[in-house]
Amino acid sequence: IEKQVIQPFLQGHGDSEVFQHMNLYHNLSISTRIQPIPKLTTSFEEYPHSSELSYEERVEIFYQHSKPKTFRAAVNIDPENPFFSFAMGLMDISRKEIRKGIRVSIANDPAIDAGGPIRAVFLSIAKEMQDGKVSHFKSYDNHTVYFNPLAEDNPEIFHAFGRMVGIAILQGINFPANFSLTIFKLILGQPISFQDYEANRTDVESIRQICEMDPDHIESMYLSFSATYQVNEKTSKISLVPGGDEIDVTKANLTEYLRTLVLHRLG
């Protein structure tokens, strides 16, 4: 390499034989450059000296030894909907197989996953979450990502998200969404509290005012066991408990109302 590549390059001998080969194959398509060479030996000890190998044979040898291990289960990714295609693919893999790690195959992309494509998938999913394009997650005013309390109740989606986090840890992949610290507490099995609500929400002050009110005056606020949200400039009301819209908040059930409201918004 020193004699045939580095020194000619440093000395500007671009007309040397090795550069002529490189220029020739650089102008060909990738598929042309890596066409299999018939009867190529596969054991390193059986390889002839490099000077006896053609350029095509050396490329093929490099290609063979650069292929990623294929024992991992493959997940097919739709580039138009990376989160849900990844989630559904992960849920189709058994617990035994997923412990070995995974690789991805992106639709209409011939890339072989040797680490780059799966990192690109996690980056795309993180951006989807951060941009508020994954309905089961919400990007809050402080730009942290947390579960969306208005999302459809679908335990499989959250199970799949847990598998995504597990794969990221297992395979050393960066999952660059700005997740709320509350998510990490849940992963570690730590209890969540009103402090976690404060970290995510901007309506904390209204709850503080309720807590500081004289309990005898709480009924004058005409609250019920429901939560109100603004979605696309429209007001939406959701019951916190069955029939909650018909249950008034009183001095007797105020503590239960606040606990139910905070836990609902924390997912």
SULMO-V597470 format. One record per backbone hydrogen bond with DSSP energy under -1.0 kcal/mol. NH is the residue of the N-H (numbers start at 0). CO is the residue of the C=O. Records with the same first field share a line. If there is no record, write none. Layout:
NH = CO / CO
This chain:
4 = 0
5 = 0
6 = 1
8 = 4
9 = 5
10 = 6
11 = 8
12 = 7
13 = 11
15 = 12
19 = 15
20 = 16
21 = 17
22 = 18
23 = 19
24 = 20
25 = 21
26 = 22
32 = 28
33 = 29
34 = 31
45 = 42
46 = 43
51 = 48
52 = 49
57 = 53
58 = 54
59 = 55
60 = 56
61 = 57
62 = 58
63 = 59
64 = 60
74 = 102
76 = 104
80 = 77
84 = 80
85 = 81
86 = 82
87 = 83
88 = 84
89 = 85
90 = 86
92 = 89
97 = 93
99 = 96
100 = 97
102 = 72
104 = 74
106 = 76
108 = 105
113 = 111
118 = 114
119 = 115
120 = 116
121 = 117
122 = 118
123 = 119
124 = 120
125 = 121
126 = 122
127 = 123
128 = 124
129 = 125
130 = 126
131 = 128
132 = 127
136 = 133
137 = 145
139 = 143
142 = 139
144 = 177
145 = 137
147 = 135
150 = 147
153 = 151
156 = 153
157 = 153
158 = 154
159 = 155
160 = 156
161 = 157
162 = 158
163 = 159
164 = 160
165 = 161
166 = 162
167 = 163
168 = 164
169 = 165
170 = 166
172 = 167
178 = 176
179 = 144
182 = 179
184 = 180
185 = 181
186 = 182
187 = 183
189 = 184
196 = 192
197 = 193
198 = 194
200 = 196
207 = 203
208 = 204
209 = 205
210 = 206
211 = 207
216 = 213
217 = 214
219 = 216
220 = 217
221 = 218
224 = 243 / 246
225 = 223
226 = 237
228 = 235
230 = 233
233 = 230
235 = 228
237 = 226
239 = 224
243 = 240
245 = 242
246 = 243
248 = 222
256 = 252
257 = 253
258 = 254
259 = 255
260 = 256
261 = 257
262 = 258
263 = 259
264 = 260
265 = 261
266 = 263
